[in-house]
Amino acid sequence: MESQFKIFNDNLVLFNDMLSEIESAKKSIYLETFRFGTGLIGEKFRSALIKKSKEGLKIRVLVDAWGSDYDNSFFSPLIEAGIELRVFKKLKLARTYFIKNHCRNHRKILLIDNSITYIGSSNITSYSVSWRELNLKIQNLELAKLFRYSFNESFRSFNKYTLTKKSYKRNQYYNSWVLLQDVPNPYRQTIKKYYQKMIDSATKEIIIESPYFLPGHILRKKLCEAAKRGVNVIVIIPYHSDVRLVDIVRRKYLGELHQGGVKIRFFTQGNLHSKGFMVDNQVFSISSSNFDYRSFRYQYELALIGEEKSILEDLRIHFDTTLSNSREFDFESWQKRSGIEKFFEWLLLPLRYLL
């Protein structure tokens, strides 16, 4: 019997699987993604969606204007083929430019025939083909309902944004599964608070994988507290991410975390873009959310929390493979970093909410 769940680490394998399922779709295809770009991969997906639309399928696409660098010359053929395309929040000049325009739809899901769901870290682009990712394919009708509800809710409200204490979306539940729905909100930050509870509950091990690692004071404190009570806390980040400003700012916190007992590991085999979290080999999160201020505070994100044994086993393999291609944080070198490095850390620190 084929498993209902499958982990993907390789973008080419993932994209080929997605395209195969799109080709086999009979009723509907819903795609919500931060980046849907030009280049070979984007063009393949665009052609596949147009082909299925001409066959009469219901197709809806929601992209982020900033992430996808919205360009009519690329997206117009989708509209001409009858596909419902909506673009989340075009950039606007305003007094609150930096805050307003940093509130992005960072979610990444693909739903096919209301029965197959993909969730994870990968964008639909060519430039990230070689990155190490973490995505989950789900073939479960009940779980698909959670994602369909989330997608439809986002599609209806794609152009609305009001920053208030009441801004939130309801989390979705099925048995022990939880689909967390974060919206830009400095007060609620649903995913962050759920992660804090997971950290507090840990008794043996915490593994975090994130391309951009800028946790706030409370999260850093909780990770160090977990380490002090004997939990094996491991954070895996890329040696160099694709956003070097983040690398500079995060460097300021690494010594503090190391001294607090947190084990920092740098992935050295290219860019790590995975967004995974596992506690005690018993509960996991696969999400679109980075472990940073910006994702928790300013972006629309999704995180699937579960306890499925088969996924936990595959995630263990995923994390162990990542660790085998990583190296330890060098605390002595960190202490000896130059004054100019410390100056830029200090200079960029106020921007940590927007990176």
Beta strands, then each sheet from edge to edge (+ up, - down):
strand 1: 5-10
strand 2: 28-33
strand 3: 58-64
strand 4: 84-88
strand 5: 104-105
strand 6: 109-112
strand 7: 116-120
strand 8: 132-139
strand 9: 172-174
strand 10: 177-182
strand 11: 205-209
strand 12: 213-214
strand 13: 232-238
strand 14: 263-267
strand 15: 276-279
strand 16: 283-287
strand 17: 291-292
strand 18: 299-306
strand 19: 326-328
sheet 1: 1+ 8- 7+ 6- 2+ 3+ 4+
sheet 2: 5+ 18+ 10- 9+
sheet 3: 5+ 18+ 16- 15+ 11- 13- 14- 19+
sheet 4: 12+ 17+
end
